[in-house]
Amino acid sequence: MFEATYGIGGFIANITLHILTNIKIFNHKKTVYSMSLASMVQELKYKRDALLLAHEELKIQGDNWNKCVIVLSLSTGMFESMKLQMGWRSNAVELVPIALSSIIAIVSALIKFKNFTGQSECILQSASLLTHTLNVARNETDLSPSLMTQYNEALEKLETSIYPDLRKKYLKLSQNNLIAIYRQERRFQDGLELVNVSEATSNDSI
């Protein structure tokens, strides 16, 4: 009798757990698809901007390293010309071009090791996918399964293009930047409205 009761109780418990699990899954799906089109556009916008900010900083770093190589190369050439012109023949003078050439080789190897070009291409591809998805979302009137698929693919590309700590950094910068832009646009609209009211008042007084 106890075993039969336990079996029925276990069966009921399993059924209850299955129903609750399905309810959670349904609520989760409902939460995902309850995102509005406007919120998706805003999210895609600031995440795309985050990638562009990351690319901008990466480009600045790459440019600085390349400038260093250019300066060292020109310095080497200038020193060689000065050595010939001045007739410098000491051992120390002969070692300077060798030292500069070694430094240039080291910096060039570091640039290749950091792989600025490869990182930039990966970030630009991700930003391009986000931009494409953003354009599609702006031309839609409601959320569709195909748009949600593109949205999820764009997010996946974003998450794999930069490391999590860098993603956190640039997402925060992008959010603050977007808020500052909206505030500036709001000030512009308020100022424009004041100008229009002032002009209308001036025309009525004439």
Backbone hydrogen bonds, N-H to C=O, Kabsch-Sander energy under -0.5 kcal/mol:
donor,donor_aa,acceptor,acceptor_aa,energy
5,T,1,M,-2.4
6,Y,2,F,-2.5
7,G,3,E,-2.4
8,I,4,A,-2.3
9,G,5,T,-2.6
10,G,6,Y,-2.7
11,F,7,G,-2.1
12,I,8,I,-2.6
13,A,9,G,-2.5
14,N,10,G,-2.4
15,I,11,F,-2.3
16,T,12,I,-2.7
17,L,13,A,-2.6
18,H,14,N,-2.4
19,I,15,I,-2.4
20,L,16,T,-2.6
21,T,17,L,-2.4
22,N,18,H,-2.2
23,I,19,I,-2.2
24,K,20,L,-2.3
25,I,21,T,-2.6
26,F,22,N,-2.6
27,N,23,I,-2.8
28,H,24,K,-2.5
29,K,25,I,-2.6
30,K,26,F,-2.7
31,T,27,N,-2.4
32,V,28,H,-2.3
33,Y,29,K,-2.5
34,S,30,K,-0.8
35,M,32,V,-1.0
40,M,36,S,-1.8
41,V,37,L,-2.1
42,Q,38,A,-2.2
43,E,39,S,-2.3
44,L,40,M,-2.7
45,K,41,V,-2.1
46,Y,42,Q,-2.3
47,K,43,E,-1.9
48,R,44,L,-2.2
49,D,45,K,-2.3
50,A,46,Y,-1.6
51,L,47,K,-1.6
52,L,48,R,-2.0
53,L,49,D,-2.4
54,A,50,A,-2.1
55,H,51,L,-2.5
56,E,52,L,-2.3
57,E,53,L,-2.2
58,L,54,A,-2.2
59,K,55,H,-2.6
60,I,56,E,-2.1
61,Q,57,E,-2.2
62,G,58,L,-2.4
63,D,59,K,-2.7
64,N,60,I,-2.2
65,W,61,Q,-2.1
66,N,62,G,-2.2
67,K,63,D,-2.5
68,C,64,N,-1.9
69,V,65,W,-1.7
70,I,66,N,-2.2
71,V,67,K,-2.8
72,L,68,C,-2.3
73,S,69,V,-2.4
74,L,70,I,-2.6
75,S,71,V,-2.4
76,T,72,L,-2.2
77,G,73,S,-2.2
78,M,74,L,-2.7
79,F,75,S,-2.6
80,E,76,T,-2.3
81,S,77,G,-2.1
82,M,78,M,-2.5
83,K,79,F,-2.5
84,L,80,E,-2.0
85,Q,81,S,-2.4
86,M,82,M,-2.8
87,G,83,K,-1.3
88,W,83,K,-1.4
94,E,90,S,-1.8
95,L,91,N,-1.3
96,V,92,A,-1.0
98,I,94,E,-0.7
99,A,95,L,-2.5
100,L,96,V,-2.6
101,S,97,P,-2.5
102,S,98,I,-2.1
103,I,99,A,-2.2
104,I,100,L,-2.4
105,A,101,S,-2.1
106,I,102,S,-2.2
107,V,103,I,-2.7
108,S,104,I,-2.5
109,A,105,A,-2.0
110,L,106,I,-2.1
111,I,107,V,-2.3
112,K,108,S,-2.1
113,F,109,A,-2.3
114,K,110,L,-2.5
115,N,111,I,-1.1
116,F,111,I,-0.8
119,Q,115,N,-2.1
120,S,116,F,-2.3
121,E,117,T,-2.3
122,C,118,G,-2.0
123,I,119,Q,-2.3
124,L,120,S,-2.6
125,Q,121,E,-2.3
126,S,122,C,-1.9
127,A,123,I,-2.7
128,S,124,L,-2.4
129,L,125,Q,-2.0
130,L,126,S,-2.3
131,T,127,A,-2.4
132,H,128,S,-2.4
133,T,129,L,-2.4
134,L,130,L,-2.4
135,N,131,T,-2.3
136,V,132,H,-2.2
137,A,133,T,-2.5
138,R,134,L,-2.1
139,N,135,N,-1.2
140,E,137,A,-0.9
148,M,144,S,-2.4
149,T,145,P,-2.0
150,Q,146,S,-2.2
151,Y,147,L,-2.5
152,N,148,M,-2.5
153,E,149,T,-2.2
154,A,150,Q,-2.3
155,L,151,Y,-2.2
156,E,152,N,-2.2
157,K,153,E,-2.2
158,L,154,A,-2.2
159,E,155,L,-2.5
160,T,156,E,-1.3
161,S,157,K,-0.7
161,S,158,L,-0.8
162,I,158,L,-1.0
167,R,163,Y,-2.7
168,K,164,P,-2.3
169,K,165,D,-1.7
170,Y,166,L,-2.7
171,L,167,R,-2.3
172,K,168,K,-1.8
173,L,169,K,-1.9
174,S,170,Y,-2.5
175,Q,171,L,-2.5
176,N,172,K,-2.3
177,N,173,L,-2.3
178,L,174,S,-2.5
179,I,175,Q,-2.3
180,A,176,N,-2.1
181,I,177,N,-2.0
182,Y,178,L,-2.3
183,R,179,I,-2.3
184,Q,180,A,-2.2
185,E,181,I,-2.6
186,R,182,Y,-2.2
187,R,183,R,-2.4
188,F,184,Q,-2.3
189,Q,185,E,-2.6
190,D,186,R,-2.5
191,G,187,R,-2.7
192,L,188,F,-2.7
193,E,189,Q,-2.3
194,L,190,D,-2.1
195,V,191,G,-2.1
196,N,192,L,-2.4
197,V,193,E,-2.4
198,S,194,L,-2.5
199,E,195,V,-2.6
200,A,196,N,-2.4
201,T,197,V,-2.3
202,S,198,S,-2.2
203,N,199,E,-2.3
204,D,200,A,-1.8
205,S,201,T,-1.5
206,I,202,S,-0.7
